[in-house]
């Protein structure tokens, strides 16, 4: 179903985190989130841009995303009628800016599916009504603090724990968690590109802990060295930042650079490309899982729909709302028996709560097509 867009709202909101979240590249205490609302002849659609305040995870950042949306991406949309596939084609000539593209495409897809009465899960091909959920645990000041945090998440029912690591914070915390919680705990680590191939011997020490995977140990633009590292480790290598498209995924699989892929829809330009990566990986027998970017309920709803596809055989970072926010902008996603339900209402299946949204809004910009 194609729709005529009358305008697009770019709304910024400030979302404090319940606790600081530290990775190898940054410490976040709050999220400066860009929301995109597309208004069409048949209704509206929402999406969330996953870009961070600073270009550390990748080259994108939230001010830049808003700027490129305003100047280039929104004006490039067809004037007569559009759907998500047409939007993807219209945005393709612009290099990079995957997170900005993803937000605009997703908002259009939300409006399109709401008008058609179809859910994201149904449209993407979800095979489950609920998905198992893991949680990402940031770098802590001490091992005892880490153990307390993990204990809390295990008590909440999360079925998989992911530990952020960096040089100087790797073997000791992983050993402590494994010894404290036993071999049955599904455990993996994420380096966010903090190591080099020189560190292969140190990374090989993680083989002793029967991890599900080590995520993005080396630079995002170096698949060749990831392939070399894969030959030196028993622990499977998962790529995150290196995979920005289905073509990247195909190259990584062919090179032997990874045996698992983390699919973040925002990183690859949207849910249409994310589904292509899922299909490619599944055809090659490569398991995938859905990564997170500390999303509000808007982004979380879409990720849950994607994570319900049949190739997502590992628990993702689709945590409950209260993992990051005391109050979400949508009705909260609440963990039950380690799982979250996939929304079934049309489109994303959720929308912002007006009073909450107004309370956290810092600015709003309207762009007429």
C-alpha positions as CSV (number, residue, x, y, z in Angstrom):
1,X,0.0,0.0,0.0
2,X,1.4,3.3,-1.1
3,X,0.7,6.5,0.8
4,X,1.0,10.2,0.2
5,X,3.2,11.9,2.8
6,X,2.1,15.4,3.9
7,X,5.0,16.0,6.3
8,X,7.6,14.6,8.7
9,X,8.2,15.6,12.3
10,X,11.7,15.3,13.7
11,X,11.3,15.2,17.5
12,X,14.2,15.1,20.0
13,X,13.6,13.6,23.5
14,X,15.9,13.2,26.5
15,X,15.8,9.8,28.2
16,X,17.9,9.4,31.4
17,X,19.2,5.9,31.9
18,X,18.5,4.1,35.1
19,X,22.3,3.5,35.4
20,X,25.4,4.5,33.4
21,X,26.2,2.1,30.5
22,X,29.9,1.8,29.8
23,X,31.4,0.2,26.7
24,X,34.9,0.2,25.4
25,X,34.2,3.4,23.5
26,X,31.9,5.5,25.7
27,X,29.9,5.9,28.9
28,X,26.3,6.9,28.5
29,X,24.1,8.3,31.3
30,X,21.2,9.4,29.1
31,X,19.9,9.1,25.6
32,X,19.3,12.0,23.3
33,X,16.9,10.3,21.0
34,X,15.6,11.4,17.6
35,X,12.1,10.3,16.8
36,X,10.6,10.4,13.3
37,X,6.9,10.8,12.8
38,X,5.6,10.5,9.2
39,X,2.1,11.9,8.5
40,X,0.3,10.5,5.5
41,X,-3.0,10.5,3.8
42,X,-3.9,7.3,5.7
43,X,-2.5,8.0,9.1
44,X,0.9,8.4,10.7
45,X,3.9,6.2,11.5
46,X,6.7,6.4,14.1
47,X,10.3,5.3,14.2
48,X,13.4,5.9,16.3
49,X,16.9,6.8,15.1
50,X,19.5,4.8,17.0
51,X,22.3,7.3,16.5
52,X,24.2,8.3,19.6
53,X,25.1,11.8,20.7
54,X,28.7,11.3,19.5
55,X,30.1,9.4,16.6
56,X,31.8,6.7,18.6
57,X,29.9,3.5,17.9
58,X,29.9,4.5,14.2
59,X,30.3,7.6,12.1
60,X,26.7,8.7,12.7
61,X,25.5,11.0,15.5
62,X,22.1,12.3,16.4
63,X,22.6,16.0,15.3
64,X,24.1,14.8,12.0
65,X,21.2,12.3,11.5
66,X,18.6,15.1,11.9
67,X,20.6,17.3,9.5
68,X,20.8,14.8,6.8
69,X,17.2,13.9,7.2
70,X,16.2,17.5,6.9
71,X,18.5,18.5,4.0
72,X,18.6,15.3,1.8
73,X,16.6,12.3,2.8
74,X,13.1,13.7,3.4
75,X,13.3,15.9,0.3
76,X,14.3,12.8,-1.8
77,X,11.0,11.0,-1.1
78,X,8.6,10.6,-4.0
79,X,6.1,13.5,-4.0
80,X,3.1,11.4,-5.2
81,X,3.0,8.2,-3.2
82,X,5.5,6.1,-1.3
83,X,5.9,2.8,0.6
84,X,8.9,1.4,2.5
85,X,10.4,-0.2,-0.6
86,X,10.0,3.0,-2.7
87,X,11.6,5.0,0.2
88,X,14.5,2.6,0.3
89,X,15.1,3.1,-3.4
90,X,14.8,6.9,-3.1
91,X,17.4,7.0,-0.3
92,X,19.9,4.6,-1.9
93,X,21.8,7.3,-3.9
94,X,23.0,8.9,-0.6
95,X,26.2,7.3,0.8
96,X,26.1,6.0,4.3
97,X,23.8,7.5,7.0
98,X,22.2,4.1,7.6
99,X,20.6,5.0,10.9
100,X,19.0,8.1,9.5
101,X,17.7,6.1,6.5
102,X,16.5,3.4,8.8
103,X,14.4,5.8,10.9
104,X,12.7,7.3,7.9
105,X,12.1,4.0,6.1
106,X,10.7,2.5,9.4
107,X,8.3,5.3,10.0
108,X,7.0,5.0,6.5
109,X,6.7,1.2,7.0
110,X,4.8,1.7,10.3
111,X,2.3,4.1,8.6
112,X,2.0,1.7,5.7
113,X,1.3,-1.4,7.9
114,X,-1.1,0.5,10.2
115,X,-3.1,1.5,7.1
116,X,-3.1,-2.1,5.9
117,X,-4.0,-3.5,9.3
118,X,-0.8,-5.7,9.4
119,X,1.8,-6.0,12.1
120,X,5.5,-5.7,11.7
121,X,5.9,-9.3,12.7
122,X,3.5,-10.6,10.1
123,X,5.0,-8.4,7.4
124,X,8.6,-9.5,8.2
125,X,7.7,-13.2,8.6
126,X,7.8,-13.7,12.3
127,X,7.7,-17.4,13.3
128,X,7.1,-16.9,17.1
129,X,4.8,-15.0,19.3
130,X,7.5,-14.3,21.9
131,X,11.2,-14.2,21.9
132,X,13.9,-15.1,24.4
133,X,15.7,-12.1,25.8
134,X,19.3,-11.5,26.7
135,X,20.8,-8.5,28.4
136,X,24.0,-6.5,27.8
137,X,26.0,-5.7,30.9
138,X,28.4,-2.7,30.7
139,X,32.0,-2.4,31.9
140,X,32.0,-2.0,35.7
141,X,34.4,-0.4,38.2
142,X,35.0,-3.8,39.9
143,X,34.3,-7.5,39.6
144,X,32.1,-7.6,42.7
145,X,29.9,-4.8,41.2
146,X,29.7,-6.8,38.0
147,X,28.7,-10.0,39.8
148,X,26.0,-8.1,41.7
149,X,24.6,-6.7,38.4
150,X,24.6,-10.1,36.7
151,X,22.9,-11.7,39.7
152,X,20.2,-9.1,39.4
153,X,19.6,-9.8,35.7
154,X,19.7,-13.6,36.2
155,X,17.1,-13.2,38.9
156,X,14.9,-11.2,36.5
157,X,14.9,-14.1,34.2
158,X,17.2,-13.0,31.3
159,X,18.2,-16.2,29.5
160,X,21.6,-14.9,28.2
161,X,24.2,-12.5,29.6
162,X,26.5,-10.4,27.4
163,X,29.5,-8.8,29.0
164,X,31.2,-5.7,27.5
165,X,35.0,-6.2,27.5
166,X,38.1,-4.1,26.7
167,X,41.8,-4.6,27.2
168,X,42.4,-4.9,30.9
169,X,38.7,-6.0,31.5
170,X,38.2,-9.3,29.8
171,X,39.5,-12.6,31.3
172,X,39.1,-11.8,35.0
173,X,35.4,-10.6,34.8
174,X,34.5,-13.5,32.5
175,X,36.1,-16.0,34.8
176,X,34.4,-14.5,37.8
177,X,30.9,-14.6,36.1
178,X,31.4,-18.2,34.9
179,X,32.6,-19.4,38.3
180,X,29.8,-17.6,40.1
181,X,26.9,-18.7,37.9
182,X,28.1,-22.0,36.4
183,X,28.4,-23.6,33.0
184,X,24.7,-23.5,32.3
185,X,24.5,-19.7,32.0
186,X,24.5,-18.6,28.3
187,X,27.4,-16.2,28.3
188,X,29.0,-14.1,25.5
189,X,31.3,-11.0,25.3
190,X,31.4,-7.9,23.2
191,X,34.5,-5.9,22.5
192,X,33.2,-3.2,20.3
193,X,36.3,-3.3,18.2
194,X,38.6,-2.7,21.1
195,X,41.4,-5.2,20.2
196,X,43.9,-5.8,17.4
197,X,45.2,-9.1,16.0
198,X,48.3,-8.6,18.3
199,X,45.9,-9.4,21.2
200,X,45.0,-12.8,19.7
201,X,46.8,-14.7,22.5
202,X,44.8,-12.7,25.2
203,X,41.5,-13.3,23.4
204,X,42.3,-17.0,23.1
205,X,42.3,-17.2,26.9
206,X,38.5,-16.7,26.6
207,X,38.2,-20.1,25.0
208,X,38.4,-21.7,28.5
209,X,34.9,-20.3,29.4
210,X,32.7,-21.9,26.8
211,X,31.3,-18.7,25.5
212,X,28.5,-18.5,22.9
213,X,30.6,-16.0,21.0
214,X,33.0,-13.1,21.1
215,X,31.5,-10.1,19.3
216,X,33.4,-7.6,17.1
217,X,36.9,-8.1,18.7
218,X,38.7,-6.2,15.9
219,X,38.2,-3.1,13.8
220,X,34.9,-2.8,11.9
221,X,36.7,-2.4,8.6
222,X,39.0,-5.4,8.9
223,X,37.3,-8.6,7.9
224,X,40.5,-10.2,6.7
225,X,42.1,-10.0,10.2
226,X,38.8,-11.3,11.7
227,X,39.2,-14.3,9.4
228,X,42.7,-14.8,10.7
229,X,41.6,-14.4,14.3
230,X,38.8,-17.0,13.8
231,X,41.5,-19.6,13.0
232,X,43.2,-18.9,16.3
233,X,40.2,-19.1,18.6
234,X,37.8,-21.9,19.4
235,X,35.2,-19.3,20.5
236,X,32.9,-18.4,17.6
237,X,33.4,-14.8,16.3
238,X,30.3,-12.7,15.8
239,X,30.4,-9.5,13.7
240,X,28.4,-6.4,14.5
241,X,29.9,-3.1,13.4
242,X,31.5,-4.8,10.3
243,X,28.1,-5.7,8.8
244,X,26.3,-2.7,7.2
245,X,24.6,-4.6,4.4
246,X,23.7,-8.0,3.0
247,X,26.7,-7.6,0.8
248,X,28.9,-7.2,3.9
249,X,27.4,-10.3,5.4
250,X,28.0,-12.3,2.3
251,X,31.7,-11.2,2.2
252,X,32.2,-12.0,5.9
253,X,30.7,-15.5,5.5
254,X,32.8,-16.1,2.4
255,X,36.0,-15.0,4.1
256,X,35.3,-17.0,7.2
257,X,35.5,-13.8,9.2
258,X,32.6,-14.8,11.4
259,X,30.3,-17.7,12.2
260,X,27.5,-15.6,13.9
261,X,26.0,-12.2,12.9
262,X,24.5,-9.6,15.1
263,X,21.8,-7.8,13.0
264,X,21.0,-4.3,14.1
265,X,18.4,-2.9,11.7
266,X,19.5,0.7,12.3
267,X,23.1,-0.1,11.5
268,X,22.1,-1.7,8.1
269,X,19.7,0.9,7.0
270,X,16.4,-0.6,8.0
271,X,14.2,-3.7,8.4
272,X,14.1,-4.5,4.7
273,X,17.9,-4.9,4.6
274,X,17.9,-6.6,8.0
275,X,15.5,-9.2,6.6
276,X,17.8,-9.8,3.6
277,X,20.7,-10.4,5.9
278,X,18.6,-12.8,7.9
279,X,17.7,-14.7,4.8
280,X,21.3,-14.8,3.5
281,X,22.6,-16.0,6.8
282,X,19.9,-18.6,7.2
283,X,20.7,-20.0,3.7
284,X,24.3,-20.4,4.8
285,X,23.5,-22.0,8.2
286,X,24.9,-18.9,10.0
287,X,22.9,-18.1,13.2
288,X,21.9,-14.5,13.8
289,X,20.6,-12.5,16.7
290,X,19.1,-9.0,17.2
291,X,21.3,-6.4,18.7
292,X,20.2,-3.4,20.6
293,X,21.0,0.3,20.8
294,X,19.4,1.2,24.1
295,X,16.1,1.8,22.3
296,X,12.9,3.2,23.7
297,X,9.7,1.2,23.2
298,X,9.4,2.5,19.6
299,X,12.6,0.8,18.5
300,X,12.2,-2.1,20.8
301,X,8.8,-3.1,19.3
302,X,10.2,-3.3,15.8
303,X,13.3,-5.3,17.0
304,X,11.1,-7.8,18.7
305,X,9.2,-8.4,15.5
306,X,12.5,-9.0,13.6
307,X,13.9,-11.2,16.4
308,X,10.9,-13.5,15.9
309,X,12.0,-14.6,12.4
310,X,13.1,-18.2,12.2
311,X,16.9,-17.6,11.7
312,X,17.2,-15.7,15.0
313,X,18.3,-18.8,16.9
314,X,20.3,-16.9,19.6
315,X,18.8,-14.6,22.3
316,X,19.2,-11.0,21.4
317,X,19.6,-7.7,23.3
318,X,15.9,-7.1,23.3
319,X,15.7,-6.4,27.0
320,X,12.7,-5.2,28.9
321,X,12.0,-1.4,29.1
322,X,13.1,-1.1,32.7
323,X,16.6,-2.3,31.9
324,X,17.3,1.2,30.6
325,X,14.5,3.6,31.5
326,X,12.5,4.2,34.6
327,X,9.6,5.3,32.4
328,X,9.5,4.4,28.7
329,X,7.7,6.6,26.2
330,X,5.4,3.6,25.3
331,X,3.7,1.2,27.6
332,X,6.6,-0.8,29.0
333,X,7.8,-4.1,27.7
334,X,7.9,-6.4,30.7
335,X,10.0,-9.6,30.8
336,X,8.0,-12.8,31.5
337,X,9.9,-16.1,31.9
338,X,12.9,-14.6,30.1
339,X,10.8,-13.7,27.1
340,X,9.0,-10.6,25.6
341,X,5.9,-10.8,23.5
342,X,6.0,-9.7,19.9
343,X,3.4,-6.9,19.3
344,X,0.6,-8.0,17.1
345,X,-1.4,-4.8,16.6
346,X,-1.0,-3.1,13.2
347,X,2.4,-1.5,12.4
348,X,4.8,-1.4,15.3
349,X,1.9,-2.3,17.6
350,X,2.8,0.5,20.0
351,X,2.9,4.3,20.0
352,X,4.1,7.0,22.3
353,X,2.1,7.9,25.4
354,X,1.3,11.6,24.7
355,X,1.8,12.9,28.3
356,X,5.1,11.1,28.7
357,X,6.3,12.1,25.2
358,X,5.6,15.8,25.9
359,X,7.4,15.6,29.2
360,X,10.6,14.3,27.7
361,X,10.5,16.4,24.4
362,X,13.4,18.9,24.0
363,X,12.6,20.1,20.5
364,X,10.4,19.4,17.5
365,X,10.8,20.3,13.8
366,X,8.1,19.9,11.1
367,X,9.1,19.4,7.5
368,X,6.4,19.7,4.8
369,X,6.8,17.7,1.6
